[in-house]
């Protein structure tokens, strides 16, 4: 795949628009005090920015060209800028402002594991550092070289390692090269009647290796599991050779090396090949929309679904602020749509006693045979009814399914108009869900008040488990001055993250640690936990050649 825009999310020419959503501009005007109909800021031109020259020693360049041939060694300014950072709000603000304290000196694209090994050997021989690069979708600061790093920086783009190598049908295991992007992985598996079932928000622009390096979760993890559940075997090029773990279902061989690689963000090596669980493409797949009178009712219903015998693929419920945002995102309705909506609104208010200002929208997905889907829908329907919920059919679910990868584009749309918007996610036991939700929401609004701006905070439950769930918060505000955006953003972001760990939740559920979240790691996993990680990284990479400065 072609690289994403260097200054934003997605491919060139693909942008979010409010033009076909008549309720969106008035909604944003109301909650943020911002008129998004005003002309957006023009995207910066790479030609207008001062790009530092690469500092690549001749011997290192020669060794890299010998490893992968000169055709796959790039010193081009745009290539280096694209590979300099991920797509966090901080990344995008600094990219657009032309702030490049330390770009990669070279981008290298190996085509197989032997070439990856040769690149790492060249780096070690010349005391250079190596940063693995998948799709560049990280929003946790996992891809940027330390600003004070004086050694040459090599960005190793693994996108040429993109093939499904073999499928073991009886075991339902597939050997896959780690640089494959989500759509290409599903295309290759689908041609043989299989699916991986891992669909994070970044699916279109992220890779299998990146998912593993950050312990990713997908939208259908209720059925398929998180990436940690899906990953069986690994091949990783390390400073001491190629690490290989066997793709067995379970093992008692000491602390799990596979688990050490999961979430390691390139600090232990470069992931080249993965053996993963796959499943047969389901006969039937559907996502239904539901309404609940309150967020607490919706959370209780999802909790009971997770605790029971239901086998669903998606469970998601938005709080009232996010539900209002979702309704504002609707495209121009037909007359029939308006009549249906009016009738439903009247029924909810008069027939069900809903307070429409507190009403919450939910999506629940089903996969499998026709009989299985029907049985699950019936079981879920009984739980939903018990919690005063109402099924509103497949149309909202189909729209969600169609637009599920569009969310990151909305942040760029707002940033183009001077608005800071970002996300933070966490997980906690079921008993802590509402206390964490209340505490985080209060902390975010207190932070917005502290900097003196109007803002909006919304949340949804995105992944559920036997013992708990993930809450995914989104916040947005217009800074007092564009120049103060990062500083004011930090006030809000830090308040949310601190509220997570202060209330018994984790600092991140699936966005990883990187540099954005590292300051809270000790509060999350304890001082001995951080010491273990430091010992692991120092012991396997004593020269700090592998993505230094991340996690701890």
QUIGI-V132343 format. One record per helix or strand of 3 or more residues. SS is the DSSP state (hx for helix, st for strand). FROM is the first residue (numbers start at 1). LEN is the number of residues. Records with the same first field share a line. If there is no record, write none. Layout:
# QUIGI-V132343
SS = FROM-LEN, FROM-LEN
This chain:
# QUIGI-V132343
hx = 24-9, 46-3, 58-11, 70-3, 77-6, 89-8, 113-13, 182-9, 203-3, 208-7, 221-4, 227-4, 257-5, 295-13, 320-9, 335-17, 370-17, 394-10, 407-9, 430-22, 482-21, 518-8, 527-14
st = 106-3, 129-5, 153-5, 164-5, 173-5, 231-8, 241-5, 270-8, 284-9, 314-5, 360-9, 390-4, 419-11, 455-10, 468-11
